Structure formats: structure tokens, C-alpha cells
Amino acid sequence: MEKEATTPRPVCAQEALALLNCAAENPYDRDKCLALLDALRECIAQKKVKKFSLAEAGSTSTTEAPRSK
């Protein structure tokens, strides 16, 4: 049986991504995003996360958000 190569996921990645996507939705649903924020805070407390960081630019493919004029 072959083992699949898996990339480790950052702690609370699913919760953080859900919150970011919620904040980007239009129309913005504040109550939904607050619930997702609470879920992220709970995950952080359970996993005892002290600090988050993003990958350095250039280490992965990135896309820039459109700049407002």
C-alpha cells in the first residue's frame, strides 16, 4: 500500500480561512463572521496558539488583490 504525501496544515487553518472568506463576501454578514471569529478564537485557545505568520512572498504563488484608486 502506498502512503500519500501530505502537507501539514497550519493550526486552525480551516477556521482562519472560513473567517477570511466570510469577510470577503458581498453582502457582508456580520453575525456569520462573528460566529466564525468565535470558532477561530476557540481553536486558538484549544491549540494554545501564540502567533500566526504568513509564508514569505515568493515562496508560493500569490495573486495580488486589486488596488483601489
PDB file of N, CA, C, O and CB in Angstrom:
ATOM      1  N   MET A   1       0.841  -1.190   0.000  1.00  0.00           N
ATOM      2  CA  MET A   1       0.000   0.000   0.000  1.00  0.00           C
ATOM      3  C   MET A   1       0.882   1.249   0.000  1.00  0.00           C
ATOM      4  O   MET A   1       1.836   1.337   0.773  1.00  0.00           O
ATOM      5  CB  MET A   1      -0.954   0.001   1.224  1.00  0.00           C
ATOM      6  N   GLU A   2       0.564   2.211  -0.864  1.00  0.00           N
ATOM      7  CA  GLU A   2       1.332   3.456  -0.947  1.00  0.00           C
ATOM      8  C   GLU A   2       0.851   4.467   0.071  1.00  0.00           C
ATOM      9  O   GLU A   2      -0.344   4.597   0.338  1.00  0.00           O
ATOM     10  CB  GLU A   2       1.239   4.050  -2.346  1.00  0.00           C
ATOM     11  N   LYS A   3       1.814   5.180   0.634  1.00  0.00           N
ATOM     12  CA  LYS A   3       1.457   6.283   1.535  1.00  0.00           C
ATOM     13  C   LYS A   3       1.334   7.547   0.713  1.00  0.00           C
ATOM     14  O   LYS A   3       2.159   7.820  -0.160  1.00  0.00           O
ATOM     15  CB  LYS A   3       2.513   6.463   2.675  1.00  0.00           C
ATOM     16  N   GLU A   4       0.303   8.313   0.996  1.00  0.00           N
ATOM     17  CA  GLU A   4       0.138   9.588   0.303  1.00  0.00           C
ATOM     18  C   GLU A   4       1.008  10.636   0.972  1.00  0.00           C
ATOM     19  O   GLU A   4       1.087  10.700   2.198  1.00  0.00           O
ATOM     20  CB  GLU A   4      -1.345  10.033   0.296  1.00  0.00           C
ATOM     21  N   ALA A   5       1.654  11.447   0.169  1.00  0.00           N
ATOM     22  CA  ALA A   5       2.438  12.559   0.702  1.00  0.00           C
ATOM     23  C   ALA A   5       1.460  13.660   1.087  1.00  0.00           C
ATOM     24  O   ALA A   5       0.726  14.166   0.239  1.00  0.00           O
ATOM     25  CB  ALA A   5       3.505  13.075  -0.339  1.00  0.00           C
ATOM     26  N   THR A   6       1.449  14.026   2.347  1.00  0.00           N
ATOM     27  CA  THR A   6       0.541  15.079   2.790  1.00  0.00           C
ATOM     28  C   THR A   6       1.346  16.261   3.297  1.00  0.00           C
ATOM     29  O   THR A   6       2.391  16.106   3.930  1.00  0.00           O
ATOM     30  CB  THR A   6      -0.416  14.562   3.888  1.00  0.00           C
ATOM     31  N   THR A   7       0.840  17.426   3.006  1.00  0.00           N
ATOM     32  CA  THR A   7       1.458  18.649   3.500  1.00  0.00           C
ATOM     33  C   THR A   7       0.783  19.003   4.810  1.00  0.00           C
ATOM     34  O   THR A   7      -0.445  19.057   4.869  1.00  0.00           O
ATOM     35  CB  THR A   7       1.344  19.819   2.464  1.00  0.00           C
ATOM     36  N   PRO A   8       1.553  19.246   5.864  1.00  0.00           N
ATOM     37  CA  PRO A   8       0.911  19.602   7.128  1.00  0.00           C
ATOM     38  C   PRO A   8       0.145  20.910   7.003  1.00  0.00           C
ATOM     39  O   PRO A   8       0.623  21.872   6.403  1.00  0.00           O
ATOM     40  CB  PRO A   8       1.949  19.708   8.244  1.00  0.00           C
ATOM     41  N   ARG A   9      -1.055  20.927   7.580  1.00  0.00           N
ATOM     42  CA  ARG A   9      -1.874  22.144   7.546  1.00  0.00           C
ATOM     43  C   ARG A   9      -1.547  22.984   8.763  1.00  0.00           C
ATOM     44  O   ARG A   9      -1.329  22.455   9.853  1.00  0.00           O
ATOM     45  CB  ARG A   9      -3.396  21.807   7.501  1.00  0.00           C
ATOM     46  N   PRO A  10      -1.512  24.293   8.577  1.00  0.00           N
ATOM     47  CA  PRO A  10      -1.286  25.173   9.725  1.00  0.00           C
ATOM     48  C   PRO A  10      -2.396  24.995  10.760  1.00  0.00           C
ATOM     49  O   PRO A  10      -3.529  24.659  10.416  1.00  0.00           O
ATOM     50  CB  PRO A  10      -1.206  26.647   9.272  1.00  0.00           C
ATOM     51  N   VAL A  11      -2.068  25.220  12.001  1.00  0.00           N
ATOM     52  CA  VAL A  11      -3.031  25.111  13.091  1.00  0.00           C
ATOM     53  C   VAL A  11      -4.184  26.081  12.863  1.00  0.00           C
ATOM     54  O   VAL A  11      -3.960  27.251  12.553  1.00  0.00           O
ATOM     55  CB  VAL A  11      -2.352  25.387  14.452  1.00  0.00           C
ATOM     56  N   CYS A  12      -5.390  25.611  13.010  1.00  0.00           N
ATOM     57  CA  CYS A  12      -6.610  26.416  12.866  1.00  0.00           C
ATOM     58  C   CYS A  12      -6.768  27.008  11.463  1.00  0.00           C
ATOM     59  O   CYS A  12      -7.434  28.029  11.290  1.00  0.00           O
ATOM     60  CB  CYS A  12      -6.609  27.537  13.889  1.00  0.00           C
ATOM     61  N   ALA A  13      -6.156  26.368  10.465  1.00  0.00           N
ATOM     62  CA  ALA A  13      -6.215  26.895   9.099  1.00  0.00           C
ATOM     63  C   ALA A  13      -7.637  26.945   8.573  1.00  0.00           C
ATOM     64  O   ALA A  13      -8.023  27.926   7.937  1.00  0.00           O
ATOM     65  CB  ALA A  13      -5.358  26.053   8.172  1.00  0.00           C
ATOM     66  N   GLN A  14      -8.424  25.909   8.825  1.00  0.00           N
ATOM     67  CA  GLN A  14      -9.788  25.866   8.315  1.00  0.00           C
ATOM     68  C   GLN A  14     -10.624  27.000   8.899  1.00  0.00           C
ATOM     69  O   GLN A  14     -11.391  27.640   8.180  1.00  0.00           O
ATOM     70  CB  GLN A  14     -10.432  24.516   8.633  1.00  0.00           C
ATOM     71  N   GLU A  15     -10.480  27.248  10.192  1.00  0.00           N
ATOM     72  CA  GLU A  15     -11.233  28.311  10.853  1.00  0.00           C
ATOM     73  C   GLU A  15     -10.805  29.692  10.352  1.00  0.00           C
ATOM     74  O   GLU A  15     -11.641  30.566  10.122  1.00  0.00           O
ATOM     75  CB  GLU A  15     -11.050  28.223  12.370  1.00  0.00           C
ATOM     76  N   ALA A  16      -9.499  29.876  10.188  1.00  0.00           N
ATOM     77  CA  ALA A  16      -8.989  31.167   9.713  1.00  0.00           C
ATOM     78  C   ALA A  16      -9.439  31.443   8.284  1.00  0.00           C
ATOM     79  O   ALA A  16      -9.831  32.563   7.957  1.00  0.00           O
ATOM     80  CB  ALA A  16      -7.458  31.203   9.795  1.00  0.00           C
ATOM     81  N   LEU A  17      -9.383  30.426   7.437  1.00  0.00           N
ATOM     82  CA  LEU A  17      -9.795  30.595   6.051  1.00  0.00           C
ATOM     83  C   LEU A  17     -11.292  30.902   5.945  1.00  0.00           C
ATOM     84  O   LEU A  17     -11.703  31.743   5.146  1.00  0.00           O
ATOM     85  CB  LEU A  17      -9.458  29.341   5.248  1.00  0.00           C
ATOM     86  N   ALA A  18     -12.099  30.217   6.754  1.00  0.00           N
ATOM     87  CA  ALA A  18     -13.538  30.476   6.747  1.00  0.00           C
ATOM     88  C   ALA A  18     -13.831  31.922   7.141  1.00  0.00           C
ATOM     89  O   ALA A  18     -14.687  32.573   6.542  1.00  0.00           O
ATOM     90  CB  ALA A  18     -14.263  29.509   7.697  1.00  0.00           C
ATOM     91  N   LEU A  19     -13.119  32.420   8.151  1.00  0.00           N
ATOM     92  CA  LEU A  19     -13.320  33.806   8.584  1.00  0.00           C
ATOM     93  C   LEU A  19     -12.898  34.796   7.506  1.00  0.00           C
ATOM     94  O   LEU A  19     -13.609  35.768   7.248  1.00  0.00           O
ATOM     95  CB  LEU A  19     -12.541  34.078   9.870  1.00  0.00           C
ATOM     96  N   LEU A  20     -11.759  34.563   6.876  1.00  0.00           N
ATOM     97  CA  LEU A  20     -11.301  35.456   5.808  1.00  0.00           C
ATOM     98  C   LEU A  20     -12.279  35.472   4.637  1.00  0.00           C
ATOM     99  O   LEU A  20     -12.585  36.534   4.096  1.00  0.00           O
ATOM    100  CB  LEU A  20      -9.914  35.034   5.321  1.00  0.00           C
ATOM    101  N   ASN A  21     -12.767  34.302   4.248  1.00  0.00           N
ATOM    102  CA  ASN A  21     -13.726  34.236   3.148  1.00  0.00           C
ATOM    103  C   ASN A  21     -15.032  34.921   3.511  1.00  0.00           C
ATOM    104  O   ASN A  21     -15.659  35.554   2.662  1.00  0.00           O
ATOM    105  CB  ASN A  21     -13.990  32.787   2.761  1.00  0.00           C
ATOM    106  N   CYS A  22     -15.446  34.799   4.761  1.00  0.00           N
ATOM    107  CA  CYS A  22     -16.661  35.470   5.214  1.00  0.00           C
ATOM    108  C   CYS A  22     -16.491  36.989   5.100  1.00  0.00           C
ATOM    109  O   CYS A  22     -17.393  37.688   4.638  1.00  0.00           O
ATOM    110  CB  CYS A  22     -16.997  35.065   6.676  1.00  0.00           C
ATOM    111  N   ALA A  23     -15.343  37.485   5.520  1.00  0.00           N
ATOM    112  CA  ALA A  23     -15.090  38.927   5.472  1.00  0.00           C
ATOM    113  C   ALA A  23     -15.073  39.441   4.034  1.00  0.00           C
ATOM    114  O   ALA A  23     -15.376  40.608   3.786  1.00  0.00           O
ATOM    115  CB  ALA A  23     -13.762  39.257   6.162  1.00  0.00           C
ATOM    116  N   ALA A  24     -14.717  38.569   3.084  1.00  0.00           N
ATOM    117  CA  ALA A  24     -14.636  38.971   1.682  1.00  0.00           C
ATOM    118  C   ALA A  24     -15.974  38.873   0.962  1.00  0.00           C
ATOM    119  O   ALA A  24     -16.119  39.401  -0.140  1.00  0.00           O
ATOM    120  CB  ALA A  24     -13.617  38.125   0.966  1.00  0.00           C
ATOM    121  N   GLU A  25     -16.954  38.206   1.566  1.00  0.00           N
ATOM    122  CA  GLU A  25     -18.253  38.029   0.908  1.00  0.00           C
ATOM    123  C   GLU A  25     -18.997  39.354   0.765  1.00  0.00           C
ATOM    124  O   GLU A  25     -18.868  40.266   1.582  1.00  0.00           O
ATOM    125  CB  GLU A  25     -19.110  37.034   1.692  1.00  0.00           C
ATOM    126  N   ASN A  26     -19.778  39.417  -0.304  1.00  0.00           N
ATOM    127  CA  ASN A  26     -20.617  40.585  -0.526  1.00  0.00           C
ATOM    128  C   ASN A  26     -22.020  40.091  -0.830  1.00  0.00           C
ATOM    129  O   ASN A  26     -22.188  39.408  -1.840  1.00  0.00           O
ATOM    130  CB  ASN A  26     -20.065  41.483  -1.684  1.00  0.00           C
ATOM    131  N   PRO A  27     -23.016  40.378  -0.052  1.00  0.00           N
ATOM    132  CA  PRO A  27     -23.002  41.301   1.082  1.00  0.00           C
ATOM    133  C   PRO A  27     -22.348  40.670   2.306  1.00  0.00           C
ATOM    134  O   PRO A  27     -22.356  39.452   2.482  1.00  0.00           O
ATOM    135  CB  PRO A  27     -24.422  41.744   1.423  1.00  0.00           C
ATOM    136  N   TYR A  28     -21.790  41.522   3.131  1.00  0.00           N
ATOM    137  CA  TYR A  28     -21.105  41.122   4.356  1.00  0.00           C
ATOM    138  C   TYR A  28     -22.135  40.730   5.413  1.00  0.00           C
ATOM    139  O   TYR A  28     -23.055  41.494   5.704  1.00  0.00           O
ATOM    140  CB  TYR A  28     -20.192  42.263   4.876  1.00  0.00           C
ATOM    141  N   ASP A  29     -21.976  39.529   5.988  1.00  0.00           N
ATOM    142  CA  ASP A  29     -22.875  39.036   7.030  1.00  0.00           C
ATOM    143  C   ASP A  29     -22.137  39.076   8.367  1.00  0.00           C
ATOM    144  O   ASP A  29     -21.434  38.133   8.731  1.00  0.00           O
ATOM    145  CB  ASP A  29     -23.376  37.585   6.707  1.00  0.00           C
ATOM    146  N   ARG A  30     -22.308  40.173   9.086  1.00  0.00           N
ATOM    147  CA  ARG A  30     -21.573  40.395  10.333  1.00  0.00           C
ATOM    148  C   ARG A  30     -21.804  39.291  11.358  1.00  0.00           C
ATOM    149  O   ARG A  30     -20.856  38.837  11.998  1.00  0.00           O
ATOM    150  CB  ARG A  30     -21.965  41.724  10.930  1.00  0.00           C
ATOM    151  N   ASP A  31     -23.048  38.855  11.521  1.00  0.00           N
ATOM    152  CA  ASP A  31     -23.348  37.813  12.507  1.00  0.00           C
ATOM    153  C   ASP A  31     -22.643  36.499  12.169  1.00  0.00           C
ATOM    154  O   ASP A  31     -22.117  35.826  13.055  1.00  0.00           O
ATOM    155  CB  ASP A  31     -24.861  37.586  12.593  1.00  0.00           C
ATOM    156  N   LYS A  32     -22.636  36.143  10.890  1.00  0.00           N
ATOM    157  CA  LYS A  32     -21.953  34.922  10.459  1.00  0.00           C
ATOM    158  C   LYS A  32     -20.452  35.030  10.726  1.00  0.00           C
ATOM    159  O   LYS A  32     -19.835  34.089  11.226  1.00  0.00           O
ATOM    160  CB  LYS A  32     -22.214  34.654   8.957  1.00  0.00           C
ATOM    161  N   CYS A  33     -19.870  36.184  10.390  1.00  0.00           N
ATOM    162  CA  CYS A  33     -18.434  36.376  10.588  1.00  0.00           C
ATOM    163  C   CYS A  33     -18.069  36.393  12.071  1.00  0.00           C
ATOM    164  O   CYS A  33     -17.008  35.896  12.451  1.00  0.00           O
ATOM    165  CB  CYS A  33     -17.981  37.674   9.926  1.00  0.00           C
ATOM    166  N   LEU A  34     -18.926  36.952  12.902  1.00  0.00           N
ATOM    167  CA  LEU A  34     -18.657  36.935  14.344  1.00  0.00           C
ATOM    168  C   LEU A  34     -18.673  35.512  14.883  1.00  0.00           C
ATOM    169  O   LEU A  34     -17.868  35.168  15.748  1.00  0.00           O
ATOM    170  CB  LEU A  34     -19.685  37.793  15.095  1.00  0.00           C
ATOM    171  N   ALA A  35     -19.582  34.680  14.381  1.00  0.00           N
ATOM    172  CA  ALA A  35     -19.620  33.277  14.795  1.00  0.00           C
ATOM    173  C   ALA A  35     -18.339  32.563  14.358  1.00  0.00           C
ATOM    174  O   ALA A  35     -17.793  31.751  15.104  1.00  0.00           O
ATOM    175  CB  ALA A  35     -20.863  32.566  14.203  1.00  0.00           C
ATOM    176  N   LEU A  36     -17.863  32.867  13.153  1.00  0.00           N
ATOM    177  CA  LEU A  36     -16.617  32.265  12.670  1.00  0.00           C
ATOM    178  C   LEU A  36     -15.416  32.775  13.459  1.00  0.00           C
ATOM    179  O   LEU A  36     -14.472  32.023  13.701  1.00  0.00           O
ATOM    180  CB  LEU A  36     -16.426  32.559  11.177  1.00  0.00           C
ATOM    181  N   LEU A  37     -15.443  34.038  13.861  1.00  0.00           N
ATOM    182  CA  LEU A  37     -14.383  34.588  14.701  1.00  0.00           C
ATOM    183  C   LEU A  37     -14.344  33.857  16.043  1.00  0.00           C
ATOM    184  O   LEU A  37     -13.271  33.523  16.545  1.00  0.00           O
ATOM    185  CB  LEU A  37     -14.589  36.106  14.917  1.00  0.00           C
ATOM    186  N   ASP A  38     -15.525  33.613  16.617  1.00  0.00           N
ATOM    187  CA  ASP A  38     -15.593  32.869  17.880  1.00  0.00           C
ATOM    188  C   ASP A  38     -15.027  31.455  17.717  1.00  0.00           C
ATOM    189  O   ASP A  38     -14.338  30.956  18.607  1.00  0.00           O
ATOM    190  CB  ASP A  38     -17.050  32.801  18.383  1.00  0.00           C
ATOM    191  N   ALA A  39     -15.318  30.809  16.582  1.00  0.00           N
ATOM    192  CA  ALA A  39     -14.801  29.472  16.317  1.00  0.00           C
ATOM    193  C   ALA A  39     -13.273  29.500  16.203  1.00  0.00           C
ATOM    194  O   ALA A  39     -12.595  28.602  16.701  1.00  0.00           O
ATOM    195  CB  ALA A  39     -15.427  28.899  15.030  1.00  0.00           C
ATOM    196  N   LEU A  40     -12.740  30.523  15.552  1.00  0.00           N
ATOM    197  CA  LEU A  40     -11.290  30.653  15.433  1.00  0.00           C
ATOM    198  C   LEU A  40     -10.654  30.886  16.797  1.00  0.00           C
ATOM    199  O   LEU A  40      -9.625  30.292  17.116  1.00  0.00           O
ATOM    200  CB  LEU A  40     -10.929  31.797  14.478  1.00  0.00           C
ATOM    201  N   ARG A  41     -11.267  31.752  17.601  1.00  0.00           N
ATOM    202  CA  ARG A  41     -10.738  32.017  18.953  1.00  0.00           C
ATOM    203  C   ARG A  41     -10.741  30.746  19.792  1.00  0.00           C
ATOM    204  O   ARG A  41      -9.803  30.503  20.552  1.00  0.00           O
ATOM    205  CB  ARG A  41     -11.567  33.115  19.660  1.00  0.00           C
ATOM    206  N   GLU A  42     -11.781  29.938  19.662  1.00  0.00           N
ATOM    207  CA  GLU A  42     -11.859  28.686  20.412  1.00  0.00           C
ATOM    208  C   GLU A  42     -10.747  27.724  19.981  1.00  0.00           C
ATOM    209  O   GLU A  42     -10.112  27.084  20.819  1.00  0.00           O
ATOM    210  CB  GLU A  42     -13.241  28.028  20.215  1.00  0.00           C
ATOM    211  N   CYS A  43     -10.519  27.630  18.685  1.00  0.00           N
ATOM    212  CA  CYS A  43      -9.447  26.783  18.172  1.00  0.00           C
ATOM    213  C   CYS A  43      -8.091  27.255  18.681  1.00  0.00           C
ATOM    214  O   CYS A  43      -7.264  26.447  19.102  1.00  0.00           O
ATOM    215  CB  CYS A  43      -9.461  26.770  16.640  1.00  0.00           C
ATOM    216  N   ILE A  44      -7.866  28.560  18.642  1.00  0.00           N
ATOM    217  CA  ILE A  44      -6.604  29.142  19.116  1.00  0.00           C
ATOM    218  C   ILE A  44      -6.383  28.806  20.590  1.00  0.00           C
ATOM    219  O   ILE A  44      -5.273  28.456  20.991  1.00  0.00           O
ATOM    220  CB  ILE A  44      -6.599  30.676  18.911  1.00  0.00           C
ATOM    221  N   ALA A  45      -7.439  28.913  21.391  1.00  0.00           N
ATOM    222  CA  ALA A  45      -7.328  28.613  22.817  1.00  0.00           C
ATOM    223  C   ALA A  45      -7.043  27.126  23.038  1.00  0.00           C
ATOM    224  O   ALA A  45      -6.218  26.770  23.879  1.00  0.00           O
ATOM    225  CB  ALA A  45      -8.616  29.023  23.554  1.00  0.00           C
ATOM    226  N   GLN A  46      -7.722  26.260  22.285  1.00  0.00           N
ATOM    227  CA  GLN A  46      -7.523  24.817  22.441  1.00  0.00           C
ATOM    228  C   GLN A  46      -6.121  24.387  22.048  1.00  0.00           C
ATOM    229  O   GLN A  46      -5.510  23.553  22.717  1.00  0.00           O
ATOM    230  CB  GLN A  46      -8.538  24.057  21.612  1.00  0.00           C
ATOM    231  N   LYS A  47      -5.608  24.959  20.957  1.00  0.00           N
ATOM    232  CA  LYS A  47      -4.284  24.569  20.439  1.00  0.00           C
ATOM    233  C   LYS A  47      -3.152  25.396  21.050  1.00  0.00           C
ATOM    234  O   LYS A  47      -1.977  25.156  20.770  1.00  0.00           O
ATOM    235  CB  LYS A  47      -4.255  24.713  18.918  1.00  0.00           C
ATOM    236  N   LYS A  48      -3.514  26.371  21.887  1.00  0.00           N
ATOM    237  CA  LYS A  48      -2.547  27.243  22.557  1.00  0.00           C
ATOM    238  C   LYS A  48      -1.620  27.952  21.566  1.00  0.00           C
ATOM    239  O   LYS A  48      -0.400  27.973  21.729  1.00  0.00           O
ATOM    240  CB  LYS A  48      -1.719  26.435  23.545  1.00  0.00           C
ATOM    241  N   VAL A  49      -2.238  28.528  20.539  1.00  0.00           N
ATOM    242  CA  VAL A  49      -1.500  29.270  19.514  1.00  0.00           C
ATOM    243  C   VAL A  49      -1.065  30.606  20.102  1.00  0.00           C
ATOM    244  O   VAL A  49      -1.861  31.308  20.724  1.00  0.00           O
ATOM    245  CB  VAL A  49      -2.369  29.483  18.228  1.00  0.00           C
ATOM    246  N   LYS A  50       0.196  30.949  19.903  1.00  0.00           N
ATOM    247  CA  LYS A  50       0.720  32.216  20.410  1.00  0.00           C
ATOM    248  C   LYS A  50       0.766  33.281  19.314  1.00  0.00           C
ATOM    249  O   LYS A  50       0.549  34.463  19.583  1.00  0.00           O
ATOM    250  CB  LYS A  50       2.117  32.012  20.998  1.00  0.00           C
ATOM    251  N   LYS A  51       1.052  32.855  18.067  1.00  0.00           N
ATOM    252  CA  LYS A  51       1.233  33.825  16.992  1.00  0.00           C
ATOM    253  C   LYS A  51       1.058  33.134  15.645  1.00  0.00           C
ATOM    254  O   LYS A  51       1.455  31.982  15.473  1.00  0.00           O
ATOM    255  CB  LYS A  51       2.623  34.498  17.084  1.00  0.00           C
ATOM    256  N   PHE A  52       0.464  33.844  14.698  1.00  0.00           N
ATOM    257  CA  PHE A  52       0.334  33.362  13.322  1.00  0.00           C
ATOM    258  C   PHE A  52       1.331  34.113  12.449  1.00  0.00           C
ATOM    259  O   PHE A  52       1.722  35.238  12.762  1.00  0.00           O
ATOM    260  CB  PHE A  52      -1.126  33.548  12.789  1.00  0.00           C
ATOM    261  N   SER A  53       1.736  33.484  11.357  1.00  0.00           N
ATOM    262  CA  SER A  53       2.560  34.182  10.373  1.00  0.00           C
ATOM    263  C   SER A  53       2.184  33.669   8.987  1.00  0.00           C
ATOM    264  O   SER A  53       1.686  32.553   8.840  1.00  0.00           O
ATOM    265  CB  SER A  53       4.091  33.975  10.657  1.00  0.00           C
ATOM    266  N   LEU A  54       2.425  34.493   7.981  1.00  0.00           N
ATOM    267  CA  LEU A  54       2.160  34.124   6.601  1.00  0.00           C
ATOM    268  C   LEU A  54       3.460  33.713   5.940  1.00  0.00           C
ATOM    269  O   LEU A  54       4.536  34.136   6.361  1.00  0.00           O
ATOM    270  CB  LEU A  54       1.494  35.285   5.832  1.00  0.00           C
ATOM    271  N   ALA A  55       3.367  32.892   4.908  1.00  0.00           N
ATOM    272  CA  ALA A  55       4.548  32.483   4.156  1.00  0.00           C
ATOM    273  C   ALA A  55       5.176  33.710   3.508  1.00  0.00           C
ATOM    274  O   ALA A  55       4.484  34.664   3.155  1.00  0.00           O
ATOM    275  CB  ALA A  55       4.186  31.417   3.084  1.00  0.00           C
ATOM    276  N   GLU A  56       6.478  33.672   3.359  1.00  0.00           N
ATOM    277  CA  GLU A  56       7.189  34.778   2.718  1.00  0.00           C
ATOM    278  C   GLU A  56       6.757  34.907   1.266  1.00  0.00           C
ATOM    279  O   GLU A  56       6.460  33.907   0.613  1.00  0.00           O
ATOM    280  CB  GLU A  56       8.714  34.574   2.807  1.00  0.00           C
ATOM    281  N   ALA A  57       6.721  36.116   0.766  1.00  0.00           N
ATOM    282  CA  ALA A  57       6.378  36.362  -0.632  1.00  0.00           C
ATOM    283  C   ALA A  57       7.393  35.659  -1.515  1.00  0.00           C
ATOM    284  O   ALA A  57       8.594  35.712  -1.251  1.00  0.00           O
ATOM    285  CB  ALA A  57       6.335  37.887  -0.944  1.00  0.00           C
ATOM    286  N   GLY A  58       6.914  35.000  -2.563  1.00  0.00           N
ATOM    287  CA  GLY A  58       7.806  34.306  -3.476  1.00  0.00           C
ATOM    288  C   GLY A  58       7.974  32.842  -3.131  1.00  0.00           C
ATOM    289  O   GLY A  58       8.418  32.066  -3.977  1.00  0.00           O
ATOM    290  N   SER A  59       7.629  32.430  -1.898  1.00  0.00           N
ATOM    291  CA  SER A  59       7.778  31.032  -1.538  1.00  0.00           C
ATOM    292  C   SER A  59       6.639  30.191  -2.100  1.00  0.00           C
ATOM    293  O   SER A  59       6.786  28.981  -2.270  1.00  0.00           O
ATOM    294  CB  SER A  59       7.844  30.882  -0.028  1.00  0.00           C
ATOM    295  N   THR A  60       5.512  30.820  -2.387  1.00  0.00           N
ATOM    296  CA  THR A  60       4.386  30.161  -3.046  1.00  0.00           C
ATOM    297  C   THR A  60       3.829  31.124  -4.073  1.00  0.00           C
ATOM    298  O   THR A  60       4.107  32.323  -4.030  1.00  0.00           O
ATOM    299  CB  THR A  60       3.282  29.727  -2.019  1.00  0.00           C
ATOM    300  N   SER A  61       3.045  30.598  -4.995  1.00  0.00           N
ATOM    301  CA  SER A  61       2.448  31.509  -5.972  1.00  0.00           C
ATOM    302  C   SER A  61       1.386  32.347  -5.283  1.00  0.00           C
ATOM    303  O   SER A  61       0.576  31.833  -4.511  1.00  0.00           O
ATOM    304  CB  SER A  61       1.841  30.729  -7.171  1.00  0.00           C
ATOM    305  N   THR A  62       1.396  33.614  -5.563  1.00  0.00           N
ATOM    306  CA  THR A  62       0.444  34.523  -4.937  1.00  0.00           C
ATOM    307  C   THR A  62      -0.227  35.366  -6.003  1.00  0.00           C
ATOM    308  O   THR A  62       0.293  35.544  -7.105  1.00  0.00           O
ATOM    309  CB  THR A  62       1.139  35.421  -3.893  1.00  0.00           C
ATOM    310  N   THR A  63      -1.370  35.870  -5.657  1.00  0.00           N
ATOM    311  CA  THR A  63      -2.051  36.840  -6.519  1.00  0.00           C
ATOM    312  C   THR A  63      -2.312  38.080  -5.688  1.00  0.00           C
ATOM    313  O   THR A  63      -2.659  37.994  -4.510  1.00  0.00           O
ATOM    314  CB  THR A  63      -3.388  36.261  -7.113  1.00  0.00           C
ATOM    315  N   GLU A  64      -2.146  39.214  -6.306  1.00  0.00           N
ATOM    316  CA  GLU A  64      -2.376  40.459  -5.597  1.00  0.00           C
ATOM    317  C   GLU A  64      -3.833  40.865  -5.713  1.00  0.00           C
ATOM    318  O   GLU A  64      -4.473  40.656  -6.744  1.00  0.00           O
ATOM    319  CB  GLU A  64      -1.466  41.565  -6.135  1.00  0.00           C
ATOM    320  N   ALA A  65      -4.337  41.439  -4.659  1.00  0.00           N
ATOM    321  CA  ALA A  65      -5.689  41.989  -4.699  1.00  0.00           C
ATOM    322  C   ALA A  65      -5.656  43.262  -5.522  1.00  0.00           C
ATOM    323  O   ALA A  65      -4.654  43.977  -5.524  1.00  0.00           O
ATOM    324  CB  ALA A  65      -6.240  42.261  -3.262  1.00  0.00           C
ATOM    325  N   PRO A  66      -6.740  43.550  -6.218  1.00  0.00           N
ATOM    326  CA  PRO A  66      -6.772  44.795  -6.996  1.00  0.00           C
ATOM    327  C   PRO A  66      -6.612  45.990  -6.086  1.00  0.00           C
ATOM    328  O   PRO A  66      -7.182  46.030  -4.996  1.00  0.00           O
ATOM    329  CB  PRO A  66      -8.080  44.912  -7.791  1.00  0.00           C
ATOM    330  N   ARG A  67      -5.851  46.948  -6.521  1.00  0.00           N
ATOM    331  CA  ARG A  67      -5.618  48.160  -5.719  1.00  0.00           C
ATOM    332  C   ARG A  67      -6.693  49.172  -6.008  1.00  0.00           C
ATOM    333  O   ARG A  67      -7.070  49.384  -7.160  1.00  0.00           O
ATOM    334  CB  ARG A  67      -4.228  48.764  -6.003  1.00  0.00           C
ATOM    335  N   SER A  68      -7.188  49.800  -4.955  1.00  0.00           N
ATOM    336  CA  SER A  68      -8.204  50.826  -5.162  1.00  0.00           C
ATOM    337  C   SER A  68      -7.541  52.146  -5.536  1.00  0.00           C
ATOM    338  O   SER A  68      -6.432  52.450  -5.098  1.00  0.00           O
ATOM    339  CB  SER A  68      -9.075  50.998  -3.900  1.00  0.00           C
ATOM    340  N   LYS A  69      -8.243  52.916  -6.351  1.00  0.00           N
ATOM    341  CA  LYS A  69      -7.662  54.189  -6.798  1.00  0.00           C
ATOM    342  C   LYS A  69      -8.085  55.313  -5.928  1.00  0.00           C
ATOM    343  O   LYS A  69      -7.689  56.455  -6.160  1.00  0.00           O
ATOM    344  CB  LYS A  69      -8.041  54.488  -8.216  1.00  0.00           C
TER     345      LYS A  69
END
